[in-house]
Amino acid sequence: MRIGLKVIAGAKRERLEKISEASYRIKVASPPEKGRANKRVIELLAAEFGVRKRDIIIVSGETGNKKILEINK
């Protein structure tokens, strides 16, 4: 399954919001430095979808705030 994701890093509260069937907005407290925000995004999504962290791959947008992720169930 592929999802589109808008990441807001450095937020005060962490939160995952579903915008549409395959589109989400996520707020993470981690800063967007050295991949910390990406790591936290993957941790939160793995918990939300009940998959292992290694089953989530960032397909595009590694350094931007708009990403496409592949989640293998």
Phi and psi restraints in degrees (range 20) as a CNS / XPLOR table:
assign (resid 1 and name C) (resid 2 and name N)
       (resid 2 and name CA) (resid 2 and name C) 1.0 -109.3 20.0 2
assign (resid 2 and name N) (resid 2 and name CA)
       (resid 2 and name C) (resid 3 and name N) 1.0 139.4 20.0 2
assign (resid 2 and name C) (resid 3 and name N)
       (resid 3 and name CA) (resid 3 and name C) 1.0 -131.7 20.0 2
assign (resid 3 and name N) (resid 3 and name CA)
       (resid 3 and name C) (resid 4 and name N) 1.0 149.3 20.0 2
assign (resid 3 and name C) (resid 4 and name N)
       (resid 4 and name CA) (resid 4 and name C) 1.0 -94.1 20.0 2
assign (resid 4 and name N) (resid 4 and name CA)
       (resid 4 and name C) (resid 5 and name N) 1.0 142.8 20.0 2
assign (resid 4 and name C) (resid 5 and name N)
       (resid 5 and name CA) (resid 5 and name C) 1.0 -141.4 20.0 2
assign (resid 5 and name N) (resid 5 and name CA)
       (resid 5 and name C) (resid 6 and name N) 1.0 131.9 20.0 2
assign (resid 5 and name C) (resid 6 and name N)
       (resid 6 and name CA) (resid 6 and name C) 1.0 -106.8 20.0 2
assign (resid 6 and name N) (resid 6 and name CA)
       (resid 6 and name C) (resid 7 and name N) 1.0 124.0 20.0 2
assign (resid 6 and name C) (resid 7 and name N)
       (resid 7 and name CA) (resid 7 and name C) 1.0 -105.2 20.0 2
assign (resid 7 and name N) (resid 7 and name CA)
       (resid 7 and name C) (resid 8 and name N) 1.0 131.2 20.0 2
assign (resid 7 and name C) (resid 8 and name N)
       (resid 8 and name CA) (resid 8 and name C) 1.0 -115.4 20.0 2
assign (resid 8 and name N) (resid 8 and name CA)
       (resid 8 and name C) (resid 9 and name N) 1.0 104.7 20.0 2
assign (resid 8 and name C) (resid 9 and name N)
       (resid 9 and name CA) (resid 9 and name C) 1.0 -90.5 20.0 2
assign (resid 9 and name N) (resid 9 and name CA)
       (resid 9 and name C) (resid 10 and name N) 1.0 154.2 20.0 2
assign (resid 9 and name C) (resid 10 and name N)
       (resid 10 and name CA) (resid 10 and name C) 1.0 76.9 20.0 2
assign (resid 10 and name N) (resid 10 and name CA)
       (resid 10 and name C) (resid 11 and name N) 1.0 21.8 20.0 2
assign (resid 10 and name C) (resid 11 and name N)
       (resid 11 and name CA) (resid 11 and name C) 1.0 -77.2 20.0 2
assign (resid 11 and name N) (resid 11 and name CA)
       (resid 11 and name C) (resid 12 and name N) 1.0 158.4 20.0 2
assign (resid 11 and name C) (resid 12 and name N)
       (resid 12 and name CA) (resid 12 and name C) 1.0 -74.8 20.0 2
assign (resid 12 and name N) (resid 12 and name CA)
       (resid 12 and name C) (resid 13 and name N) 1.0 -35.8 20.0 2
assign (resid 12 and name C) (resid 13 and name N)
       (resid 13 and name CA) (resid 13 and name C) 1.0 -122.4 20.0 2
assign (resid 13 and name N) (resid 13 and name CA)
       (resid 13 and name C) (resid 14 and name N) 1.0 140.8 20.0 2
assign (resid 13 and name C) (resid 14 and name N)
       (resid 14 and name CA) (resid 14 and name C) 1.0 -88.9 20.0 2
assign (resid 14 and name N) (resid 14 and name CA)
       (resid 14 and name C) (resid 15 and name N) 1.0 136.3 20.0 2
assign (resid 14 and name C) (resid 15 and name N)
       (resid 15 and name CA) (resid 15 and name C) 1.0 -159.9 20.0 2
assign (resid 15 and name N) (resid 15 and name CA)
       (resid 15 and name C) (resid 16 and name N) 1.0 142.4 20.0 2
assign (resid 15 and name C) (resid 16 and name N)
       (resid 16 and name CA) (resid 16 and name C) 1.0 -116.2 20.0 2
assign (resid 16 and name N) (resid 16 and name CA)
       (resid 16 and name C) (resid 17 and name N) 1.0 124.6 20.0 2
assign (resid 16 and name C) (resid 17 and name N)
       (resid 17 and name CA) (resid 17 and name C) 1.0 -119.0 20.0 2
assign (resid 17 and name N) (resid 17 and name CA)
       (resid 17 and name C) (resid 18 and name N) 1.0 129.8 20.0 2
assign (resid 17 and name C) (resid 18 and name N)
       (resid 18 and name CA) (resid 18 and name C) 1.0 -88.0 20.0 2
assign (resid 18 and name N) (resid 18 and name CA)
       (resid 18 and name C) (resid 19 and name N) 1.0 124.1 20.0 2
assign (resid 18 and name C) (resid 19 and name N)
       (resid 19 and name CA) (resid 19 and name C) 1.0 -96.9 20.0 2
assign (resid 19 and name N) (resid 19 and name CA)
       (resid 19 and name C) (resid 20 and name N) 1.0 -43.5 20.0 2
assign (resid 19 and name C) (resid 20 and name N)
       (resid 20 and name CA) (resid 20 and name C) 1.0 -149.1 20.0 2
assign (resid 20 and name N) (resid 20 and name CA)
       (resid 20 and name C) (resid 21 and name N) 1.0 -173.1 20.0 2
assign (resid 20 and name C) (resid 21 and name N)
       (resid 21 and name CA) (resid 21 and name C) 1.0 -55.6 20.0 2
assign (resid 21 and name N) (resid 21 and name CA)
       (resid 21 and name C) (resid 22 and name N) 1.0 -38.0 20.0 2
assign (resid 21 and name C) (resid 22 and name N)
       (resid 22 and name CA) (resid 22 and name C) 1.0 -125.4 20.0 2
assign (resid 22 and name N) (resid 22 and name CA)
       (resid 22 and name C) (resid 23 and name N) 1.0 25.8 20.0 2
assign (resid 22 and name C) (resid 23 and name N)
       (resid 23 and name CA) (resid 23 and name C) 1.0 -136.2 20.0 2
assign (resid 23 and name N) (resid 23 and name CA)
       (resid 23 and name C) (resid 24 and name N) 1.0 130.9 20.0 2
assign (resid 23 and name C) (resid 24 and name N)
       (resid 24 and name CA) (resid 24 and name C) 1.0 -134.5 20.0 2
assign (resid 24 and name N) (resid 24 and name CA)
       (resid 24 and name C) (resid 25 and name N) 1.0 159.6 20.0 2
assign (resid 24 and name C) (resid 25 and name N)
       (resid 25 and name CA) (resid 25 and name C) 1.0 -124.1 20.0 2
assign (resid 25 and name N) (resid 25 and name CA)
       (resid 25 and name C) (resid 26 and name N) 1.0 134.4 20.0 2
assign (resid 25 and name C) (resid 26 and name N)
       (resid 26 and name CA) (resid 26 and name C) 1.0 -131.9 20.0 2
assign (resid 26 and name N) (resid 26 and name CA)
       (resid 26 and name C) (resid 27 and name N) 1.0 136.2 20.0 2
assign (resid 26 and name C) (resid 27 and name N)
       (resid 27 and name CA) (resid 27 and name C) 1.0 -112.1 20.0 2
assign (resid 27 and name N) (resid 27 and name CA)
       (resid 27 and name C) (resid 28 and name N) 1.0 128.7 20.0 2
assign (resid 27 and name C) (resid 28 and name N)
       (resid 28 and name CA) (resid 28 and name C) 1.0 -127.1 20.0 2
assign (resid 28 and name N) (resid 28 and name CA)
       (resid 28 and name C) (resid 29 and name N) 1.0 148.5 20.0 2
assign (resid 28 and name C) (resid 29 and name N)
       (resid 29 and name CA) (resid 29 and name C) 1.0 -78.2 20.0 2
assign (resid 29 and name N) (resid 29 and name CA)
       (resid 29 and name C) (resid 30 and name N) 1.0 -23.9 20.0 2
assign (resid 29 and name C) (resid 30 and name N)
       (resid 30 and name CA) (resid 30 and name C) 1.0 -64.9 20.0 2
assign (resid 30 and name N) (resid 30 and name CA)
       (resid 30 and name C) (resid 31 and name N) 1.0 144.3 20.0 2
assign (resid 30 and name C) (resid 31 and name N)
       (resid 31 and name CA) (resid 31 and name C) 1.0 -76.0 20.0 2
assign (resid 31 and name N) (resid 31 and name CA)
       (resid 31 and name C) (resid 32 and name N) 1.0 155.9 20.0 2
assign (resid 31 and name C) (resid 32 and name N)
       (resid 32 and name CA) (resid 32 and name C) 1.0 -82.0 20.0 2
assign (resid 32 and name N) (resid 32 and name CA)
       (resid 32 and name C) (resid 33 and name N) 1.0 51.0 20.0 2
assign (resid 32 and name C) (resid 33 and name N)
       (resid 33 and name CA) (resid 33 and name C) 1.0 -122.0 20.0 2
assign (resid 33 and name N) (resid 33 and name CA)
       (resid 33 and name C) (resid 34 and name N) 1.0 134.8 20.0 2
assign (resid 33 and name C) (resid 34 and name N)
       (resid 34 and name CA) (resid 34 and name C) 1.0 54.1 20.0 2
assign (resid 34 and name N) (resid 34 and name CA)
       (resid 34 and name C) (resid 35 and name N) 1.0 32.7 20.0 2
assign (resid 34 and name C) (resid 35 and name N)
       (resid 35 and name CA) (resid 35 and name C) 1.0 75.7 20.0 2
assign (resid 35 and name N) (resid 35 and name CA)
       (resid 35 and name C) (resid 36 and name N) 1.0 10.2 20.0 2
assign (resid 35 and name C) (resid 36 and name N)
       (resid 36 and name CA) (resid 36 and name C) 1.0 -63.9 20.0 2
assign (resid 36 and name N) (resid 36 and name CA)
       (resid 36 and name C) (resid 37 and name N) 1.0 -42.3 20.0 2
assign (resid 36 and name C) (resid 37 and name N)
       (resid 37 and name CA) (resid 37 and name C) 1.0 -66.1 20.0 2
assign (resid 37 and name N) (resid 37 and name CA)
       (resid 37 and name C) (resid 38 and name N) 1.0 -41.5 20.0 2
assign (resid 37 and name C) (resid 38 and name N)
       (resid 38 and name CA) (resid 38 and name C) 1.0 -61.0 20.0 2
assign (resid 38 and name N) (resid 38 and name CA)
       (resid 38 and name C) (resid 39 and name N) 1.0 -42.0 20.0 2
assign (resid 38 and name C) (resid 39 and name N)
       (resid 39 and name CA) (resid 39 and name C) 1.0 -61.7 20.0 2
assign (resid 39 and name N) (resid 39 and name CA)
       (resid 39 and name C) (resid 40 and name N) 1.0 -43.6 20.0 2
assign (resid 39 and name C) (resid 40 and name N)
       (resid 40 and name CA) (resid 40 and name C) 1.0 -68.5 20.0 2
assign (resid 40 and name N) (resid 40 and name CA)
       (resid 40 and name C) (resid 41 and name N) 1.0 -37.5 20.0 2
assign (resid 40 and name C) (resid 41 and name N)
       (resid 41 and name CA) (resid 41 and name C) 1.0 -58.5 20.0 2
assign (resid 41 and name N) (resid 41 and name CA)
       (resid 41 and name C) (resid 42 and name N) 1.0 -46.9 20.0 2
assign (resid 41 and name C) (resid 42 and name N)
       (resid 42 and name CA) (resid 42 and name C) 1.0 -63.7 20.0 2
assign (resid 42 and name N) (resid 42 and name CA)
       (resid 42 and name C) (resid 43 and name N) 1.0 -40.9 20.0 2
assign (resid 42 and name C) (resid 43 and name N)
       (resid 43 and name CA) (resid 43 and name C) 1.0 -61.1 20.0 2
assign (resid 43 and name N) (resid 43 and name CA)
       (resid 43 and name C) (resid 44 and name N) 1.0 -46.0 20.0 2
assign (resid 43 and name C) (resid 44 and name N)
       (resid 44 and name CA) (resid 44 and name C) 1.0 -66.5 20.0 2
assign (resid 44 and name N) (resid 44 and name CA)
       (resid 44 and name C) (resid 45 and name N) 1.0 -41.9 20.0 2
assign (resid 44 and name C) (resid 45 and name N)
       (resid 45 and name CA) (resid 45 and name C) 1.0 -67.1 20.0 2
assign (resid 45 and name N) (resid 45 and name CA)
       (resid 45 and name C) (resid 46 and name N) 1.0 -37.0 20.0 2
assign (resid 45 and name C) (resid 46 and name N)
       (resid 46 and name CA) (resid 46 and name C) 1.0 -62.1 20.0 2
assign (resid 46 and name N) (resid 46 and name CA)
       (resid 46 and name C) (resid 47 and name N) 1.0 -42.4 20.0 2
assign (resid 46 and name C) (resid 47 and name N)
       (resid 47 and name CA) (resid 47 and name C) 1.0 -66.7 20.0 2
assign (resid 47 and name N) (resid 47 and name CA)
       (resid 47 and name C) (resid 48 and name N) 1.0 -40.7 20.0 2
assign (resid 47 and name C) (resid 48 and name N)
       (resid 48 and name CA) (resid 48 and name C) 1.0 -65.7 20.0 2
assign (resid 48 and name N) (resid 48 and name CA)
       (resid 48 and name C) (resid 49 and name N) 1.0 -43.3 20.0 2
assign (resid 48 and name C) (resid 49 and name N)
       (resid 49 and name CA) (resid 49 and name C) 1.0 -95.0 20.0 2
assign (resid 49 and name N) (resid 49 and name CA)
       (resid 49 and name C) (resid 50 and name N) 1.0 -2.5 20.0 2
assign (resid 49 and name C) (resid 50 and name N)
       (resid 50 and name CA) (resid 50 and name C) 1.0 67.7 20.0 2
assign (resid 50 and name N) (resid 50 and name CA)
       (resid 50 and name C) (resid 51 and name N) 1.0 39.6 20.0 2
assign (resid 50 and name C) (resid 51 and name N)
       (resid 51 and name CA) (resid 51 and name C) 1.0 -124.0 20.0 2
assign (resid 51 and name N) (resid 51 and name CA)
       (resid 51 and name C) (resid 52 and name N) 1.0 169.0 20.0 2
assign (resid 51 and name C) (resid 52 and name N)
       (resid 52 and name CA) (resid 52 and name C) 1.0 -78.1 20.0 2
assign (resid 52 and name N) (resid 52 and name CA)
       (resid 52 and name C) (resid 53 and name N) 1.0 153.8 20.0 2
assign (resid 52 and name C) (resid 53 and name N)
       (resid 53 and name CA) (resid 53 and name C) 1.0 -59.4 20.0 2
assign (resid 53 and name N) (resid 53 and name CA)
       (resid 53 and name C) (resid 54 and name N) 1.0 -35.3 20.0 2
assign (resid 53 and name C) (resid 54 and name N)
       (resid 54 and name CA) (resid 54 and name C) 1.0 -72.1 20.0 2
assign (resid 54 and name N) (resid 54 and name CA)
       (resid 54 and name C) (resid 55 and name N) 1.0 -9.6 20.0 2
assign (resid 54 and name C) (resid 55 and name N)
       (resid 55 and name CA) (resid 55 and name C) 1.0 -87.7 20.0 2
assign (resid 55 and name N) (resid 55 and name CA)
       (resid 55 and name C) (resid 56 and name N) 1.0 2.8 20.0 2
assign (resid 55 and name C) (resid 56 and name N)
       (resid 56 and name CA) (resid 56 and name C) 1.0 -114.7 20.0 2
assign (resid 56 and name N) (resid 56 and name CA)
       (resid 56 and name C) (resid 57 and name N) 1.0 125.5 20.0 2
assign (resid 56 and name C) (resid 57 and name N)
       (resid 57 and name CA) (resid 57 and name C) 1.0 -124.3 20.0 2
assign (resid 57 and name N) (resid 57 and name CA)
       (resid 57 and name C) (resid 58 and name N) 1.0 134.7 20.0 2
assign (resid 57 and name C) (resid 58 and name N)
       (resid 58 and name CA) (resid 58 and name C) 1.0 -83.4 20.0 2
assign (resid 58 and name N) (resid 58 and name CA)
       (resid 58 and name C) (resid 59 and name N) 1.0 110.7 20.0 2
assign (resid 58 and name C) (resid 59 and name N)
       (resid 59 and name CA) (resid 59 and name C) 1.0 -79.1 20.0 2
assign (resid 59 and name N) (resid 59 and name CA)
       (resid 59 and name C) (resid 60 and name N) 1.0 -43.5 20.0 2
assign (resid 59 and name C) (resid 60 and name N)
       (resid 60 and name CA) (resid 60 and name C) 1.0 -149.4 20.0 2
assign (resid 60 and name N) (resid 60 and name CA)
       (resid 60 and name C) (resid 61 and name N) 1.0 156.0 20.0 2
assign (resid 60 and name C) (resid 61 and name N)
       (resid 61 and name CA) (resid 61 and name C) 1.0 90.0 20.0 2
assign (resid 61 and name N) (resid 61 and name CA)
       (resid 61 and name C) (resid 62 and name N) 1.0 27.9 20.0 2
assign (resid 61 and name C) (resid 62 and name N)
       (resid 62 and name CA) (resid 62 and name C) 1.0 -52.2 20.0 2
assign (resid 62 and name N) (resid 62 and name CA)
       (resid 62 and name C) (resid 63 and name N) 1.0 -40.0 20.0 2
assign (resid 62 and name C) (resid 63 and name N)
       (resid 63 and name CA) (resid 63 and name C) 1.0 -107.3 20.0 2
assign (resid 63 and name N) (resid 63 and name CA)
       (resid 63 and name C) (resid 64 and name N) 1.0 -1.2 20.0 2
assign (resid 63 and name C) (resid 64 and name N)
       (resid 64 and name CA) (resid 64 and name C) 1.0 -103.4 20.0 2
assign (resid 64 and name N) (resid 64 and name CA)
       (resid 64 and name C) (resid 65 and name N) 1.0 179.9 20.0 2
assign (resid 64 and name C) (resid 65 and name N)
       (resid 65 and name CA) (resid 65 and name C) 1.0 -94.1 20.0 2
assign (resid 65 and name N) (resid 65 and name CA)
       (resid 65 and name C) (resid 66 and name N) 1.0 -9.1 20.0 2
assign (resid 65 and name C) (resid 66 and name N)
       (resid 66 and name CA) (resid 66 and name C) 1.0 -106.9 20.0 2
assign (resid 66 and name N) (resid 66 and name CA)
       (resid 66 and name C) (resid 67 and name N) 1.0 123.5 20.0 2
assign (resid 66 and name C) (resid 67 and name N)
       (resid 67 and name CA) (resid 67 and name C) 1.0 -131.3 20.0 2
assign (resid 67 and name N) (resid 67 and name CA)
       (resid 67 and name C) (resid 68 and name N) 1.0 157.2 20.0 2
assign (resid 67 and name C) (resid 68 and name N)
       (resid 68 and name CA) (resid 68 and name C) 1.0 -120.5 20.0 2
assign (resid 68 and name N) (resid 68 and name CA)
       (resid 68 and name C) (resid 69 and name N) 1.0 126.7 20.0 2
assign (resid 68 and name C) (resid 69 and name N)
       (resid 69 and name CA) (resid 69 and name C) 1.0 -119.4 20.0 2
assign (resid 69 and name N) (resid 69 and name CA)
       (resid 69 and name C) (resid 70 and name N) 1.0 146.0 20.0 2
assign (resid 69 and name C) (resid 70 and name N)
       (resid 70 and name CA) (resid 70 and name C) 1.0 -106.7 20.0 2
assign (resid 70 and name N) (resid 70 and name CA)
       (resid 70 and name C) (resid 71 and name N) 1.0 124.2 20.0 2
assign (resid 70 and name C) (resid 71 and name N)
       (resid 71 and name CA) (resid 71 and name C) 1.0 -115.1 20.0 2
assign (resid 71 and name N) (resid 71 and name CA)
       (resid 71 and name C) (resid 72 and name N) 1.0 116.7 20.0 2
assign (resid 71 and name C) (resid 72 and name N)
       (resid 72 and name CA) (resid 72 and name C) 1.0 -97.6 20.0 2
assign (resid 72 and name N) (resid 72 and name CA)
       (resid 72 and name C) (resid 73 and name N) 1.0 116.7 20.0 2
